[in-house]
Amino acid sequence: MIRENINLGINFIILLLAQMLLFNKINAFGDLNPMVYLLFFIHYPTDRSQTGFITAAFLLGFFIDFLSQGSGAHTLGALTVAFVRPFVIRQAFGSNIEIPPYLQEDPRMLNRWLLIVELILIHHFIYFTVVFWDITHIFSILKNSFNTFFMSLILIALLINFYPTKR
């Protein structure tokens, strides 16, 4: 249990630093920054406390907003993903509430990628809605959400292989 907490803390810090020092500086095509810190939400164990998860999501979003001098969009996106994650897991893996805590070993790859795609899309749509904060910019919200989604998905697909699987 203590080892898992240490691993989660290290994962939290590494993703926070990687997002701030590396991925926020990419600016592909002028304004696209991949958000790979979403790996934290994908790999957080499902058998852990939901309250702890929501607290960690708030802190992750808050620190990213604070360090990048953001408006709170990362925090709101992270909290939204933390709140809807149990429902998205049930939707992606079926109605069985007892999803195994080792999602990375699950043989149902399509279900796993459906979960990843849905979490990224939800986060990016909330994030860009808060950034633009005007319904008249709906085209910009959708364009930036989908462009950043594809860039984030590609990088997350590459980085997800670095996470060890439980045996």
Buried (B, 14 or more C-beta within 10 A) or exposed (E): EEEEEEEBEEBBEEBBEBBBEEBBEEEEEEEBBBBBBBBBBBBBBBEBEEEEBBEBBBBBBBBBBEBBEBEBBBBBBBBBBBBBBBEBBEBBBEEEEEBBEEBBEEEEEEBBBBBBBBBBBBBBBBBBBBBBEEEEBEEEBBEBBBBBBBBBBEBBEEBBEEEEEEE
